[in-house]
């Protein structure tokens, strides 16, 4: 099944608000240009050797959280780089996949943390995002655009 890239967000400094962009360059071993993890300035940048090139969350999970917990999730408030639509991201753990022209490797489920609650004040996000989303490693250089297919 193919999915689509619904939105792209970068955060230039840890703790800052996410900024929506229409496209972004993905660089292997670094992440998304302009993002805090690209510059090794993210909250988790110095937490061992954990890859954090790019993080993804599906819009269906966000819609479920809004309905189940009766909260509004502002664009990018989830702190993930890419919102997808129409694909189960957890099924990509351990697999190579494509976003447009870019090849990525699913590394692990992107579990939420207490830092997310600190930034948003919404404890429901912590509970709602458990066992969802994806952390991926960028394997090839290129540009990711809103509307690209994920397969």
C-alpha positions as a Markdown table, in Angstrom:
| # | Residue | x | y | z |
|---|---|---|---|---|
| 1 | Unk | 0.0 | 0.0 | 0.0 |
| 2 | Unk | 1.3 | 3.5 | -0.8 |
| 3 | Unk | 0.9 | 6.5 | 1.4 |
| 4 | Unk | 1.3 | 10.2 | 0.8 |
| 5 | Unk | 3.4 | 12.9 | 2.5 |
| 6 | Unk | 0.7 | 15.2 | 4.0 |
| 7 | Unk | 3.0 | 17.8 | 5.8 |
| 8 | Unk | 6.7 | 18.5 | 6.5 |
| 9 | Unk | 8.0 | 20.3 | 9.6 |
| 10 | Unk | 11.4 | 21.4 | 10.7 |
| 11 | Unk | 12.4 | 22.9 | 14.0 |
| 12 | Unk | 15.6 | 24.9 | 13.9 |
| 13 | Unk | 16.3 | 25.1 | 17.6 |
| 14 | Unk | 15.3 | 22.6 | 20.3 |
| 15 | Unk | 12.1 | 23.7 | 22.0 |
| 16 | Unk | 11.2 | 26.1 | 19.2 |
| 17 | Unk | 7.9 | 25.8 | 17.3 |
| 18 | Unk | 7.8 | 23.6 | 14.3 |
| 19 | Unk | 7.7 | 25.4 | 10.9 |
| 20 | Unk | 5.8 | 23.9 | 8.0 |
| 21 | Unk | 7.7 | 23.6 | 4.7 |
| 22 | Unk | 6.7 | 22.4 | 1.2 |
| 23 | Unk | 9.9 | 20.6 | 0.6 |
| 24 | Unk | 13.2 | 19.8 | 2.4 |
| 25 | Unk | 16.6 | 18.3 | 1.5 |
| 26 | Unk | 17.3 | 15.0 | 3.1 |
| 27 | Unk | 20.9 | 14.2 | 3.8 |
| 28 | Unk | 22.2 | 10.7 | 4.8 |
| 29 | Unk | 23.7 | 10.7 | 8.3 |
| 30 | Unk | 22.6 | 14.2 | 9.1 |
| 31 | Unk | 18.8 | 14.5 | 8.6 |
| 32 | Unk | 16.6 | 17.2 | 7.2 |
| 33 | Unk | 18.3 | 20.5 | 6.3 |
| 34 | Unk | 17.3 | 23.2 | 8.7 |
| 35 | Unk | 16.1 | 20.8 | 11.4 |
| 36 | Unk | 17.6 | 20.7 | 14.9 |
| 37 | Unk | 18.8 | 17.2 | 14.5 |
| 38 | Unk | 20.6 | 18.0 | 11.3 |
| 39 | Unk | 22.7 | 20.5 | 13.4 |
| 40 | Unk | 23.0 | 18.1 | 16.3 |
| 41 | Unk | 21.0 | 20.6 | 18.4 |
| 42 | Unk | 17.9 | 18.5 | 19.2 |
| 43 | Unk | 16.8 | 17.5 | 22.7 |
| 44 | Unk | 17.9 | 13.9 | 22.0 |
| 45 | Unk | 21.0 | 14.7 | 19.9 |
| 46 | Unk | 23.5 | 13.5 | 22.5 |
| 47 | Unk | 21.6 | 10.4 | 23.6 |
| 48 | Unk | 24.0 | 7.7 | 22.5 |
| 49 | Unk | 24.1 | 6.5 | 19.0 |
| 50 | Unk | 20.4 | 6.5 | 18.3 |
| 51 | Unk | 19.6 | 7.5 | 14.7 |
| 52 | Unk | 17.2 | 10.4 | 14.4 |
| 53 | Unk | 17.6 | 11.4 | 10.8 |
| 54 | Unk | 13.8 | 11.8 | 10.3 |
| 55 | Unk | 10.6 | 11.1 | 12.3 |
| 56 | Unk | 7.2 | 10.4 | 10.9 |
| 57 | Unk | 3.7 | 10.2 | 12.2 |
| 58 | Unk | 0.5 | 9.3 | 10.3 |
| 59 | Unk | -2.4 | 11.7 | 10.2 |
| 60 | Unk | -4.8 | 8.9 | 11.0 |
| 61 | Unk | -3.2 | 8.5 | 14.5 |
| 62 | Unk | -3.5 | 12.3 | 15.0 |
| 63 | Unk | -7.2 | 12.2 | 14.1 |
| 64 | Unk | -7.7 | 9.3 | 16.5 |
| 65 | Unk | -6.0 | 11.1 | 19.3 |
| 66 | Unk | -8.1 | 14.3 | 18.7 |
| 67 | Unk | -11.3 | 12.2 | 18.7 |
| 68 | Unk | -10.4 | 9.9 | 21.6 |
| 69 | Unk | -9.0 | 12.6 | 24.0 |
| 70 | Unk | -11.1 | 15.5 | 22.7 |
| 71 | Unk | -8.0 | 17.7 | 22.2 |
| 72 | Unk | -6.9 | 19.9 | 19.3 |
| 73 | Unk | -3.5 | 19.1 | 17.9 |
| 74 | Unk | -2.0 | 22.1 | 16.2 |
| 75 | Unk | 0.1 | 21.6 | 13.0 |
| 76 | Unk | 3.5 | 20.2 | 13.9 |
| 77 | Unk | 2.7 | 20.1 | 17.6 |
| 78 | Unk | 3.5 | 16.3 | 17.6 |
| 79 | Unk | 7.1 | 17.3 | 17.0 |
| 80 | Unk | 7.6 | 14.8 | 14.2 |
| 81 | Unk | 9.2 | 15.9 | 10.9 |
| 82 | Unk | 6.7 | 14.3 | 8.5 |
| 83 | Unk | 3.0 | 13.6 | 8.6 |
| 84 | Unk | 1.9 | 10.8 | 6.3 |
| 85 | Unk | -1.5 | 9.6 | 5.1 |
| 86 | Unk | -2.7 | 6.2 | 4.1 |
| 87 | Unk | 0.1 | 3.9 | 5.4 |
| 88 | Unk | 0.9 | 2.0 | 8.6 |
| 89 | Unk | 4.3 | 3.4 | 9.6 |
| 90 | Unk | 5.0 | 0.7 | 12.2 |
| 91 | Unk | 5.0 | -1.9 | 9.4 |
| 92 | Unk | 8.1 | -0.1 | 8.0 |
| 93 | Unk | 10.3 | -0.9 | 11.0 |
| 94 | Unk | 13.3 | -2.8 | 9.7 |
| 95 | Unk | 12.4 | -2.2 | 6.1 |
| 96 | Unk | 13.7 | 0.0 | 3.3 |
| 97 | Unk | 11.1 | 2.4 | 1.7 |
| 98 | Unk | 10.9 | 5.3 | -0.6 |
| 99 | Unk | 9.6 | 8.9 | -0.2 |
| 100 | Unk | 9.6 | 10.3 | -3.7 |
| 101 | Unk | 13.2 | 9.9 | -4.9 |
| 102 | Unk | 14.7 | 9.3 | -1.4 |
| 103 | Unk | 15.4 | 5.8 | 0.1 |
| 104 | Unk | 15.1 | 5.4 | 3.8 |
| 105 | Unk | 15.4 | 2.6 | 6.4 |
| 106 | Unk | 12.8 | 2.2 | 9.1 |
| 107 | Unk | 14.7 | 2.0 | 12.4 |
| 108 | Unk | 12.2 | 1.9 | 15.3 |
| 109 | Unk | 8.8 | 3.1 | 16.4 |
| 110 | Unk | 8.9 | 6.7 | 17.4 |
| 111 | Unk | 7.7 | 6.6 | 21.0 |
| 112 | Unk | 6.6 | 9.8 | 22.6 |
| 113 | Unk | 8.4 | 11.2 | 25.7 |
| 114 | Unk | 7.8 | 13.4 | 28.7 |
| 115 | Unk | 9.7 | 16.2 | 26.8 |
| 116 | Unk | 6.7 | 16.3 | 24.4 |
| 117 | Unk | 4.3 | 16.9 | 27.3 |
| 118 | Unk | 6.7 | 19.6 | 28.7 |
| 119 | Unk | 6.6 | 21.5 | 25.4 |
| 120 | Unk | 2.8 | 21.1 | 24.7 |
| 121 | Unk | 1.3 | 20.7 | 28.1 |
| 122 | Unk | -0.9 | 17.9 | 26.7 |
| 123 | Unk | -0.5 | 14.6 | 28.6 |
| 124 | Unk | -2.9 | 13.0 | 26.2 |
| 125 | Unk | -0.4 | 13.2 | 23.4 |
| 126 | Unk | 2.0 | 11.0 | 25.4 |
| 127 | Unk | -0.6 | 8.3 | 25.8 |
| 128 | Unk | -2.1 | 8.7 | 22.3 |
| 129 | Unk | 1.2 | 8.5 | 20.4 |
| 130 | Unk | 2.4 | 5.3 | 22.2 |
| 131 | Unk | 3.4 | 2.6 | 19.7 |
| 132 | Unk | 2.9 | 4.9 | 16.7 |
| 133 | Unk | 5.1 | 6.7 | 14.2 |
| 134 | Unk | 8.6 | 5.9 | 12.9 |
| 135 | Unk | 12.2 | 6.9 | 13.2 |
| 136 | Unk | 14.0 | 6.4 | 9.9 |
| 137 | Unk | 17.5 | 6.7 | 8.6 |
| 138 | Unk | 18.0 | 8.5 | 5.4 |
| 139 | Unk | 20.0 | 6.4 | 2.9 |
| 140 | Unk | 20.1 | 8.6 | -0.2 |
| 141 | Unk | 20.3 | 12.3 | -0.7 |
| 142 | Unk | 17.5 | 14.3 | -2.3 |
| 143 | Unk | 14.4 | 16.5 | -1.7 |
| 144 | Unk | 11.2 | 15.4 | -0.1 |
| 145 | Unk | 8.0 | 17.3 | -1.1 |
| 146 | Unk | 4.5 | 17.5 | 0.3 |
| 147 | Unk | 2.4 | 15.2 | -1.9 |
| 148 | Unk | 5.3 | 12.7 | -2.6 |
| 149 | Unk | 4.3 | 9.1 | -2.5 |
| 150 | Unk | 5.6 | 6.9 | 0.3 |
| 151 | Unk | 6.0 | 3.2 | -0.7 |
